[in-house]
Amino acid sequence: MEIFTKQLTPVDFGSGLVLPPRSNLEPLQHFQGIIELPTIVESAAGTRLPEPVTIHCSTTRGSLVFKTGWYDIAREVGLKSGDTVTFYQEVNGGAQFKLKVRNDR
């Protein structure tokens, strides 16, 4: 189940990745405060980071923002402004969440 797709901007690398307004928040509704989301990171070609990354998603200021973990992913994968990421929940076992990266450059 897709939660969001977003084309990254410079702000996403400085203040954290703010989830877009049209995000499907149904899978995250029961969370409050800081959410820990164990996430498999995968390129468009299907290459994965060796281990899942835990993204901390803050819900305390009225919006959802990826912070800790997100910065590690951006650095490890070499994300840049203009790249697109899709974050979704996997419903058939394994890690609960996946982040698929598409480099548009």
All heavy atoms as an XYZ file, in Angstrom:
819
protein
N       0.854     -1.165      0.000
C       0.000      0.000      0.000
C       0.908      1.239      0.000
O       1.696      1.435      0.909
C      -0.883     -0.014      1.249
C      -1.690      1.246      1.421
S      -2.618      1.317      2.982
C      -3.553     -0.180      2.921
N       0.790      2.035     -1.056
C       1.617      3.238     -1.149
C       1.177      4.275     -0.123
O      -0.007      4.527      0.050
C       1.541      3.840     -2.547
C       2.444      5.056     -2.693
C       2.470      5.622     -4.098
O       2.559      4.836     -5.058
O       2.396      6.846     -4.210
N       2.163      4.852      0.559
C       1.895      5.923      1.516
C       2.133      7.274      0.856
O       1.332      8.177      0.979
C       2.742      5.735      2.784
C       2.322      4.425      3.470
C       2.581      6.926      3.724
C       3.186      3.991      4.622
N       3.254      7.403      0.112
C       3.482      8.625     -0.651
C       4.567      8.415     -1.694
O       5.391      7.515     -1.596
C       3.860      9.810      0.249
C       5.226      9.699      0.888
C       6.375     10.131      0.218
C       5.370      9.179      2.161
C       7.629     10.029      0.805
C       6.619      9.073      2.759
C       7.750      9.499      2.084
N       4.540      9.287     -2.701
C       5.624      9.448     -3.668
C       5.965     10.927     -3.658
O       5.067     11.775     -3.654
C       5.192      9.009     -5.089
O       4.952      7.599     -5.065
C       6.279      9.311     -6.112
N       7.264     11.224     -3.637
C       7.673     12.618     -3.561
C       8.949     12.848     -4.346
O       9.893     12.067     -4.255
C       7.911     13.013     -2.102
C       8.281     14.479     -1.930
C       8.391     14.880     -0.474
C       8.597     16.376     -0.367
N       8.746     16.801      1.015
N       8.962     13.943     -5.110
C      10.195     14.396     -5.744
C      10.908     15.250     -4.702
O      10.333     16.185     -4.148
C       9.922     15.198     -6.999
C      11.198     15.546     -7.738
C      10.933     16.139     -9.113
O       9.858     16.676     -9.363
N      11.912     16.039     -9.994
N      12.150     14.906     -4.415
C      12.888     15.539     -3.329
C      13.327     16.962     -3.677
O      13.644     17.266     -4.825
C      14.102     14.691     -2.965
C      13.779     13.257     -2.537
C      15.067     12.470     -2.315
C      12.919     13.248     -1.288
N      13.336     17.806     -2.639
C      13.792     19.190     -2.758
C      14.933     19.401     -1.763
O      15.126     18.575     -0.863
C      12.656     20.175     -2.423
O      12.329     20.044     -1.034
C      11.418     19.917     -3.265
N      15.676     20.501     -1.874
C      16.753     20.759     -0.917
C      16.286     20.760      0.542
O      17.022     20.348      1.437
C      17.282     22.132     -1.335
C      16.980     22.224     -2.795
C      15.661     21.499     -2.959
N      15.061     21.173      0.800
C      14.520     21.217      2.166
C      14.502     19.822      2.792
O      14.743     19.656      3.987
C      13.102     21.835      2.169
C      12.452     21.728      3.536
C      13.160     23.283      1.718
N      14.246     18.797      1.981
C      14.157     17.423      2.481
C      15.480     16.923      3.063
O      15.501     15.970      3.824
C      13.699     16.472      1.371
C      12.299     16.793      0.896
O      11.427     17.066      1.746
O      12.075     16.780     -0.322
N      16.569     17.558      2.700
C      17.879     17.142      3.192
C      18.355     17.985      4.373
O      19.303     17.620      5.044
C      18.913     17.207      2.058
C      18.530     16.341      0.899
C      17.969     16.899     -0.239
C      18.698     14.976      0.953
C      17.594     16.103     -1.305
C      18.330     14.168     -0.110
C      17.776     14.741     -1.238
N      17.693     19.098      4.642
C      18.097     19.966      5.748
C      17.193     19.848      6.957
O      17.659     19.728      8.087
N      15.887     19.868      6.724
C      14.913     19.866      7.822
C      14.225     18.529      7.997
O      13.356     18.398      8.848
C      13.846     20.936      7.567
O      14.440     22.192      7.450
N      14.568     17.560      7.184
C      13.898     16.268      7.221
C      12.901     16.171      6.086
O      12.488     17.165      5.501
N      12.518     14.961      5.766
C      11.575     14.713      4.677
C      10.156     14.875      5.206
O       9.683     14.060      6.002
C      11.771     13.300      4.117
C      10.788     12.895      3.032
C      11.193     13.520      1.710
C      10.724     11.402      2.898
N       9.491     15.950      4.794
C       8.102     16.177      5.193
C       7.211     15.400      4.240
O       7.349     15.518      3.019
C       7.746     17.680      5.142
C       6.278     17.902      5.483
C       8.637     18.469      6.091
N       6.318     14.589      4.800
C       5.416     13.822      3.959
C       4.484     14.766      3.208
O       4.003     15.748      3.780
C       4.597     12.831      4.790
C       5.296     11.506      5.108
C       6.534     11.698      5.952
C       4.355     10.546      5.747
N       4.254     14.504      1.924
C       3.402     15.375      1.123
C       1.964     15.412      1.646
O       1.511     14.454      2.280
C       3.442     14.756     -0.276
C       4.472     13.694     -0.251
C       4.786     13.386      1.174
N       1.238     16.499      1.348
C      -0.140     16.654      1.852
C      -1.075     15.522      1.449
O      -1.977     15.175      2.173
C      -0.614     17.970      1.232
C       0.628     18.697      0.857
C       1.681     17.663      0.596
N      -0.890     14.908      0.309
C      -1.794     13.870     -0.163
C      -1.327     12.459      0.211
O      -1.735     11.481     -0.407
C      -1.963     13.955     -1.669
C      -2.634     15.237     -2.125
C      -3.151     15.099     -3.528
N      -3.579     16.236     -4.279
C      -4.343     17.221     -3.910
N      -4.758     17.307     -2.703
N      -4.704     18.179     -4.729
N      -0.509     12.351      1.237
C      -0.024     11.038      1.679
C      -1.173     10.191      2.207
O      -2.107     10.708      2.815
C       1.019     11.204      2.793
O       2.147     11.887      2.322
N      -1.080      8.892      1.977
C      -2.051      7.942      2.518
C      -1.585      7.586      3.926
O      -0.712      6.747      4.095
C      -2.118      6.699      1.640
C      -2.971      5.610      2.237
O      -3.731      5.834      3.179
N      -2.840      4.412      1.715
N      -2.161      8.197      4.921
C      -1.700      8.014      6.301
C      -2.411      6.883      7.033
O      -2.141      6.651      8.206
C      -1.847      9.325      7.076
C      -1.094     10.504      6.469
C      -1.312     11.743      7.309
C       0.380     10.196      6.328
N      -3.275      6.166      6.344
C      -4.013      5.078      6.977
C      -3.096      4.096      7.732
O      -3.383      3.746      8.873
C      -4.844      4.336      5.933
C      -5.700      3.240      6.507
C      -6.484      2.528      5.413
O      -6.812      3.147      4.387
O      -6.748      1.331      5.593
N      -1.967      3.650      7.143
C      -1.105      2.709      7.881
C      -0.425      3.314      9.104
O       0.080      2.591      9.950
C      -0.046      2.299      6.845
C      -0.603      2.678      5.526
C      -1.516      3.844      5.777
N      -0.418      4.644      9.217
C       0.280      5.302     10.330
C      -0.682      5.914     11.344
O      -0.238      6.524     12.312
C       1.193      6.414      9.780
C       2.192      6.008      8.694
C       2.956      7.226      8.211
C       3.137      4.947      9.196
N      -1.979      5.764     11.169
C      -2.967      6.461     11.997
C      -2.871      6.159     13.480
O      -3.138      7.019     14.300
C      -4.382      6.146     11.519
C      -4.767      6.918     10.308
C      -6.193      6.619      9.880
O      -6.798      5.647     10.332
N      -6.732      7.440      9.013
N      -2.519      4.950     13.846
C      -2.549      4.576     15.258
C      -1.289      4.996     16.005
O      -1.160      4.732     17.186
C      -2.796      3.075     15.406
C      -1.732      2.224     14.791
N      -1.656      2.012     13.436
C      -0.695      1.567     15.341
C      -0.613      1.238     13.182
N      -0.018      0.954     14.312
N      -0.359      5.662     15.334
C       0.881      6.082     15.981
C       0.758      7.495     16.540
O       0.073      8.329     15.982
C       2.048      6.070     14.979
C       2.424      4.699     14.504
C       2.183      4.324     13.197
C       3.024      3.792     15.352
C       2.538      3.064     12.736
C       3.383      2.525     14.896
C       3.134      2.166     13.592
N       1.462      7.753     17.623
C       1.568      9.096     18.205
C       3.020      9.327     18.599
O       3.728      8.387     18.941
C       0.679      9.230     19.456
C      -0.794      9.150     19.178
C      -1.300     10.332     18.387
O      -0.842     11.451     18.575
N      -2.238     10.092     17.490
N       3.461     10.576     18.611
C       4.829     10.888     19.023
C       5.839     10.512     17.963
O       5.694     10.865     16.806
N       6.864      9.744     18.344
C       7.898      9.309     17.415
C       7.587      7.884     16.956
O       7.428      6.984     17.764
C       9.300      9.337     18.071
C       9.637     10.733     18.586
C      10.354      8.836     17.091
C       9.802     11.773     17.507
N       7.498      7.696     15.656
C       7.231      6.382     15.072
C       8.562      5.812     14.599
O       9.336      6.505     13.947
C       6.297      6.503     13.852
C       5.037      7.277     14.194
C       5.982      5.137     13.280
C       4.235      7.687     12.966
N       8.827      4.552     14.899
C       9.997      3.869     14.361
C       9.530      2.949     13.249
O       8.724      2.043     13.480
C      10.727      3.088     15.451
C      11.387      3.988     16.469
C      12.291      3.228     17.424
O      12.360      1.986     17.344
O      12.936      3.893     18.246
N      10.017      3.199     12.040
C       9.579      2.459     10.870
C      10.744      1.665     10.281
O      11.590      2.217      9.581
C       9.049      3.434      9.807
C       7.945      4.397     10.259
C       7.680      5.444      9.198
C       6.682      3.629     10.577
N      10.846      0.343     10.573
C      11.902     -0.460      9.955
C      11.642     -0.533      8.452
O      10.575     -0.962      8.026
C      11.774     -1.825     10.614
C      10.479     -1.824     11.339
C       9.971     -0.427     11.418
N      12.616     -0.073      7.674
C      12.397      0.152      6.257
C      13.483     -0.493      5.398
O      14.669     -0.301      5.652
C      12.365      1.676      5.981
O      11.366      2.271      6.803
C      12.082      1.984      4.528
N      13.076     -1.226      4.375
C      13.999     -1.731      3.370
C      14.132     -0.651      2.303
O      13.119     -0.105      1.838
C      13.472     -3.031      2.739
C      13.507     -4.151      3.776
C      14.281     -3.415      1.508
C      12.902     -5.452      3.302
N      15.364     -0.329      1.933
C      15.614      0.706      0.930
C      16.053      0.016     -0.355
O      16.982     -0.776     -0.357
C      16.687      1.697      1.412
C      16.935      2.768      0.369
C      16.280      2.321      2.742
N      15.375      0.352     -1.456
C      15.601     -0.328     -2.726
C      15.662      0.680     -3.869
O      14.840      1.592     -3.940
C      14.429     -1.289     -2.945
C      14.521     -2.161     -4.139
C      13.335     -3.113     -4.184
O      13.313     -4.074     -3.384
O      12.430     -2.881     -5.009
N      16.645      0.505     -4.755
C      16.736      1.352     -5.943
C      15.693      0.904     -6.955
O      15.102     -0.178     -6.835
C      18.130      1.263     -6.562
O      18.298      0.008     -7.188
N      15.481      1.706     -7.985
C      14.530      1.346     -9.034
C      14.955      0.061     -9.734
O      14.124     -0.689    -10.234
C      14.397      2.491    -10.033
N      16.261     -0.215     -9.740
C      16.779     -1.432    -10.371
C      16.637     -2.653     -9.469
O      16.957     -3.767     -9.866
C      18.244     -1.237    -10.742
N      16.182     -2.453     -8.227
C      15.990     -3.569     -7.308
C      17.143     -3.821     -6.360
O      17.094     -4.733     -5.552
N      18.204     -3.009     -6.427
C      19.339     -3.144     -5.513
C      18.940     -2.613     -4.145
O      18.384     -1.530     -4.039
C      20.562     -2.350     -6.035
O      20.828     -2.774     -7.364
C      21.762     -2.574     -5.159
N      19.231     -3.392     -3.102
C      18.846     -2.999     -1.737
C      20.065     -2.664     -0.904
O      21.133     -3.227     -1.104
C      18.115     -4.142     -1.033
C      16.791     -4.472     -1.622
C      16.131     -5.572     -0.830
N      14.793     -5.825     -1.356
C      13.953     -6.677     -0.830
N      14.298     -7.381      0.230
N      12.767     -6.843     -1.356
N      19.854     -1.779      0.089
C      20.873     -1.601      1.117
C      20.945     -2.924      1.875
O      19.935     -3.622      2.004
C      20.514     -0.463      2.067
C      20.589      0.960      1.516
C      20.215      1.966      2.606
C      21.958      1.281      0.954
N      22.127     -3.273      2.412
C      22.290     -4.592      3.038
C      21.354     -4.857      4.217
O      20.948     -5.983      4.440
C      23.743     -4.614      3.505
C      24.391     -3.414      2.958
C      23.345     -2.511      2.399
N      21.015     -3.847      4.979
C      20.169     -4.013      6.163
C      19.011     -3.021      6.132
O      19.163     -1.908      5.615
C      20.989     -3.760      7.443
C      22.138     -4.723      7.660
C      21.667     -6.126      7.976
O      20.617     -6.278      8.623
O      22.358     -7.072      7.555
N      17.871     -3.373      6.704
C      16.801     -2.381      6.843
C      17.277     -1.197      7.694
O      18.114     -1.353      8.567
C      15.692     -3.138      7.567
C      15.964     -4.572      7.291
C      17.469     -4.683      7.197
N      16.744     -0.028      7.403
C      17.060      1.192      8.147
C      15.818      1.575      8.937
O      14.709      1.534      8.407
C      17.442      2.338      7.185
C      17.690      3.625      7.942
C      18.660      1.955      6.357
N      15.985      1.942     10.206
C      14.851      2.404     10.992
C      14.734      3.910     10.843
O      15.642      4.649     11.208
C      15.002      2.033     12.481
O      15.041      0.602     12.580
C      13.836      2.558     13.299
N      13.617      4.344     10.263
C      13.344      5.769     10.095
C      12.505      6.215     11.282
O      11.512      5.573     11.618
C      12.578      6.036      8.792
C      13.416      5.622      7.587
C      12.182      7.503      8.691
C      12.671      5.713      6.264
N      12.887      7.318     11.904
C      12.074      7.912     12.964
C      11.205      8.977     12.316
O      11.715      9.882     11.666
C      12.944      8.540     14.047
C      13.710      7.535     14.828
N      14.384      7.847     15.977
C      13.906      6.213     14.645
C      14.973      6.764     16.451
N      14.697      5.762     15.656
N       9.913      8.855     12.496
C       8.955      9.793     11.929
C       8.286     10.536     13.068
O       7.616      9.935     13.904
C       7.922      9.044     11.096
S       6.740     10.109     10.278
N       8.497     11.840     13.124
C       7.927     12.657     14.189
C       6.523     13.102     13.814
O       6.295     13.592     12.716
C       8.814     13.883     14.421
O       8.187     14.764     15.312
N       5.592     12.935     14.748
C       4.214     13.381     14.525
C       3.841     14.488     15.503
O       2.686     14.848     15.614
C       3.219     12.218     14.723
O       3.291     11.783     16.084
C       3.515     11.071     13.801
N       4.827     15.043     16.183
C       4.517     15.935     17.301
C       4.160     17.360     16.905
O       3.601     18.081     17.707
C       5.704     15.975     18.285
O       6.882     16.338     17.558
C       5.909     14.629     18.944
N       4.452     17.802     15.676
C       4.177     19.189     15.315
C       3.056     19.320     14.300
O       3.006     20.280     13.547
C       5.446     19.852     14.790
C       6.505     19.998     15.864
C       7.634     20.846     15.419
N       8.308     20.220     14.289
C       9.373     20.710     13.696
N       9.892     21.829     14.113
N       9.932     20.082     12.682
N       2.168     18.345     14.249
C       1.026     18.428     13.359
C       1.280     17.939     11.945
O       0.376     17.863     11.149
N       2.531     17.623     11.623
C       2.829     17.035     10.317
C       3.792     15.879     10.535
O       4.403     15.763     11.591
C       3.453     18.075      9.382
O       4.688     18.517      9.883
N       3.904     15.030      9.555
C       4.811     13.891      9.661
C       6.120     14.227      8.964
O       6.128     14.668      7.816
C       4.183     12.661      9.023
C       2.923     12.138      9.712
C       2.300     11.012      8.910
C       3.241     11.657     11.109
N       7.229     14.026      9.679
C       8.553     14.351      9.156
C       9.486     13.181      9.422
O       9.585     12.702     10.544
C       9.126     15.622      9.841
C      10.492     15.958      9.270
C       8.181     16.799      9.700
N      10.181     12.713      8.374
C      11.219     11.700      8.536
C      12.501     12.408      8.938
O      12.935     13.335      8.268
C      11.476     10.954      7.231
C      10.422      9.946      6.856
C       9.297      9.743      7.628
C      10.588      9.185      5.718
C       8.344      8.803      7.274
C       9.644      8.242      5.349
C       8.522      8.049      6.131
N      13.119     11.974     10.022
C      14.364     12.582     10.497
C      15.449     11.521     10.597
O      16.047     11.153      9.597
C      14.133     13.244     11.860
C      13.172     14.411     11.821
C      13.930     15.681     11.812
C      12.996     16.878     11.889
N      13.687     18.093     11.718
N      15.719     11.034     11.821
C      16.756     10.022     12.037
C      16.492      8.830     11.132
O      15.365      8.384     11.000
C      16.748      9.572     13.512
O      16.879     10.714     14.349
C      17.858      8.590     13.793
N      17.509      8.314     10.517
C      17.348      7.214      9.568
C      17.203      7.732      8.153
O      17.847      7.240      7.237
N      16.371      8.749      7.964
C      16.204      9.350      6.644
C      17.528      9.943      6.161
O      17.926      9.752      5.018
C      15.118     10.415      6.656
C      15.210     11.354      5.488
C      15.527     12.674      5.516
C      15.019     11.025      4.103
N      15.543     13.185      4.248
C      15.238     12.196      3.363
C      14.699      9.850      3.427
C      15.137     12.225      1.976
C      14.604      9.891      2.047
C      14.817     11.056      1.337
N      18.217     10.642      7.048
C      19.495     11.256      6.664
C      20.518     10.185      6.290
O      21.296     10.354      5.358
C      20.030     12.145      7.786
C      19.115     13.307      8.118
C      18.535     13.425      9.375
C      18.829     14.286      7.173
C      17.700     14.485      9.679
C      17.985     15.344      7.474
C      17.418     15.441      8.730
O      16.596     16.494      9.024
N      20.500      9.050      7.015
C      21.403      7.939      6.695
C      21.100      7.386      5.300
O      22.007      7.103      4.523
C      21.271      6.810      7.724
C      21.709      7.229      9.121
O      22.529      8.168      9.231
O      21.225      6.624     10.087
N      19.818      7.221      5.002
C      19.417      6.716      3.690
C      19.874      7.671      2.590
O      20.466      7.255      1.597
C      17.891      6.521      3.619
C      17.460      5.374      4.531
C      17.426      6.280      2.184
C      15.963      5.281      4.746
N      19.597      8.957      2.779
C      19.967      9.947      1.760
C      21.468      9.914      1.481
O      21.893      9.970      0.325
C      19.533     11.339      2.213
N      22.258      9.773      2.538
C      23.715      9.735      2.392
C      24.164      8.424      1.739
O      24.940      8.430      0.788
C      24.383      9.923      3.760
C      25.896      9.985      3.709
C      26.526     10.250      5.081
N      26.083      9.311      6.109
C      25.229      9.596      7.099
N      24.724     10.806      7.210
N      24.883      8.691      7.973
N      23.666      7.297      2.222
C      24.080      5.975      1.720
C      23.734      5.783      0.243
O      24.497      5.203     -0.510
C      23.412      4.853      2.529
C      23.852      4.780      3.954
C      24.960      3.774      4.165
O      25.137      2.880      3.327
O      25.640      3.912      5.182
N      22.554      6.243     -0.144
C      22.079      6.035     -1.506
C      22.557      7.153     -2.435
O      22.532      7.003     -3.648
C      20.532      5.923     -1.517
C      19.976      5.740     -2.903
C      20.087      4.781     -0.632
N      23.001      8.268     -1.860
C      23.452      9.393     -2.675
C      22.299     10.177     -3.277
O      22.370     10.650     -4.406
N      21.216     10.324     -2.506
C      20.051     11.049     -3.002
C      20.372     12.523     -3.202
O      21.153     13.110     -2.458
C      18.886     10.910     -2.020
C      18.288      9.522     -1.901
C      17.252      9.488     -0.791
C      17.681      9.087     -3.215
N      19.727     13.097     -4.201
C      19.895     14.511     -4.527
C      18.520     15.119     -4.779
O      17.546     14.413     -5.030
C      20.731     14.657     -5.799
C      22.078     13.974     -5.756
C      23.155     14.968     -5.459
C      24.536     14.386     -5.587
N      25.051     13.696     -4.464
N      18.474     16.439     -4.727
C      17.255     17.150     -5.070
C      16.853     16.766     -6.495
O      17.687     16.682     -7.382
C      17.516     18.654     -4.973
O      16.351     19.368     -5.259
N      15.576     16.469     -6.695
C      15.079     16.039     -8.002
C      14.833     14.543     -8.084
O      14.063     14.090     -8.931
N      15.487     13.757     -7.214
C      15.217     12.323     -7.164
C      13.806     12.114     -6.615
O      13.273     12.955     -5.902
C      16.216     11.594     -6.267
C      17.620     11.533     -6.850
O      17.775     11.793     -8.062
O      18.554     11.236     -6.100
N      13.237     10.971     -6.934
C      11.889     10.646     -6.471
C      11.956      9.416     -5.573
O      12.668      8.463     -5.874
C      10.960     10.357     -7.668
O      10.918     11.519     -8.495
C       9.547     10.027     -7.207
N      11.220      9.460     -4.457
C      11.128      8.312     -3.569
C       9.660      7.928     -3.396
O       8.783      8.783     -3.393
C      11.775      8.568     -2.182
C      13.267      8.796     -2.310
C      11.134      9.741     -1.474
N       9.423      6.634     -3.296
C       8.089      6.115     -2.999
C       8.198      5.301     -1.722
O       9.038      4.411     -1.610
C       7.562      5.231     -4.149
O       7.493      6.022     -5.334
C       6.176      4.675     -3.819
N       7.366      5.627     -0.749
C       7.354      4.943      0.537
C       6.054      4.166      0.625
O       4.976      4.707      0.380
C       7.445      5.969      1.668
C       7.619      5.353      3.027
C       8.839      4.811      3.400
C       6.580      5.323      3.925
C       9.008      4.239      4.653
C       6.739      4.764      5.181
C       7.959      4.220      5.547
N       6.164      2.874      0.925
C       4.961      2.067      0.992
C       5.073      1.001      2.068
O       6.154      0.681      2.545
C       4.623      1.451     -0.374
C       5.671      0.537     -0.963
C       5.561     -0.841     -0.841
C       6.762      1.045     -1.658
C       6.511     -1.682     -1.391
C       7.710      0.215     -2.220
C       7.582     -1.152     -2.082
O       8.526     -1.977     -2.632
N       3.914      0.472      2.426
C       3.836     -0.589      3.415
C       3.701     -1.910      2.690
O       2.883     -2.047      1.772
C       2.633     -0.382      4.334
C       2.540     -1.419      5.427
C       1.374     -1.147      6.359
O       0.351     -0.635      5.960
N       1.552     -1.500      7.610
N       4.520     -2.852      3.094
C       4.451     -4.195      2.524
C       3.466     -5.008      3.357
O       3.552     -5.025      4.576
C       5.840     -4.824      2.569
C       5.952     -6.088      1.796
C       7.382     -6.576      1.749
O       7.887     -6.973      2.812
O       7.979     -6.547      0.674
N       2.563     -5.687      2.704
C       1.515     -6.394      3.439
C       1.711     -7.899      3.479
O       0.927     -8.599      4.084
C       0.117     -6.062      2.866
C      -0.231     -4.618      3.103
C       0.048     -6.403      1.395
N       2.768     -8.408      2.851
C       2.934     -9.864      2.789
C       4.174    -10.348      3.540
O       4.863    -11.246      3.099
C       2.974    -10.336      1.333
C       4.109     -9.698      0.559
O       4.735     -8.768      1.040
N       4.375    -10.184     -0.632
N       4.462     -9.771      4.667
C       5.583    -10.238      5.485
C       6.862     -9.472      5.224
O       6.881     -8.493      4.506
N       7.958     -9.918      5.838
C       9.240     -9.218      5.702
C       9.231     -7.924      6.480
O       8.481     -7.757      7.430
N      10.073     -7.004      6.083
C      10.080     -5.697      6.736
C       8.741     -5.021      6.456
O       8.136     -5.213      5.406
C      11.225     -4.838      6.220
N       8.297     -4.227      7.372
C       6.964     -3.656      7.261
C       6.887     -2.543      6.216
O       5.869     -2.362      5.577
C       6.538     -3.115      8.622
C       5.101     -2.675      8.649
C       4.650     -2.263     10.025
O       5.435     -2.186     10.951
N       3.389     -1.972     10.158
N       7.971     -1.794      6.024
C       7.934     -0.658      5.115
C       9.077     -0.734      4.115
O      10.130     -1.287      4.401
C       8.038      0.654      5.895
C       6.868      0.879      6.799
C       6.928      0.526      8.131
C       5.692      1.434      6.316
C       5.850      0.707      8.973
C       4.603      1.623      7.152
C       4.680      1.265      8.483
N       8.858     -0.150      2.916
C       9.896     -0.078      1.890
C       9.958      1.339      1.342
O       8.936      2.029      1.257
C       9.619     -1.034      0.729
C       9.931     -2.480      1.037
C       9.872     -3.305     -0.226
C      10.287     -4.732      0.056
N      10.236     -5.553     -1.167
N      11.154      1.758      0.976
C      11.373      3.036      0.320
C      12.060      2.725     -1.000
O      13.158      2.181     -1.016
C      12.264      3.945      1.171
C      12.511      5.332      0.591
C      11.281      6.214      0.832
C      13.730      5.975      1.215
N      11.384      3.020     -2.091
C      11.942      2.777     -3.420
C      12.457      4.103     -3.958
O      11.757      5.111     -3.917
C      10.889      2.197     -4.344
C      11.448      1.731     -5.646
C      10.610      0.606     -6.218
C      11.370     -0.067     -7.322
N      11.433     -1.480     -7.176
N      13.690      4.095     -4.461
C      14.354      5.301     -4.929
C      14.411      5.289     -6.448
O      14.758      4.264     -7.047
C      15.791      5.371     -4.373
C      16.531      6.566     -4.926
C      15.770      5.394     -2.856
N      14.066      6.409     -7.058
C      14.238      6.555     -8.504
C      15.070      7.807     -8.733
O      14.658      8.901     -8.371
C      12.878      6.682     -9.191
C      13.009      6.630    -10.701
C      11.670      6.612    -11.398
N      11.121      7.965    -11.393
C       9.880      8.268    -11.017
N       9.071      7.336    -10.582
N       9.459      9.502    -11.058
N      16.236      7.635     -9.310
C      17.102      8.764     -9.623
C      16.686      9.308    -10.976
O      16.754      8.613    -11.971
C      18.575      8.348     -9.663
C      19.018      7.790     -8.338
O      18.921      6.603     -8.105
N      19.468      8.642     -7.446
N      16.240     10.554    -10.972
C      15.727     11.158    -12.202
C      16.803     11.905    -12.989
O      16.506     12.580    -13.943
C      14.573     12.117    -11.875
C      13.351     11.346    -11.408
O      13.198     10.186    -11.812
O      12.563     11.898    -10.630
N      18.033     11.776    -12.555
C      19.095     12.495    -13.256
C      19.640     11.665    -14.374
O      19.612     10.520    -14.473
C      20.235     12.842    -12.298
C      19.799     13.875    -11.318
C      20.802     14.030    -10.192
N      20.407     13.099     -9.137
C      21.176     12.130     -8.667
N      22.367     11.936     -9.119
N      20.778     11.344     -7.700
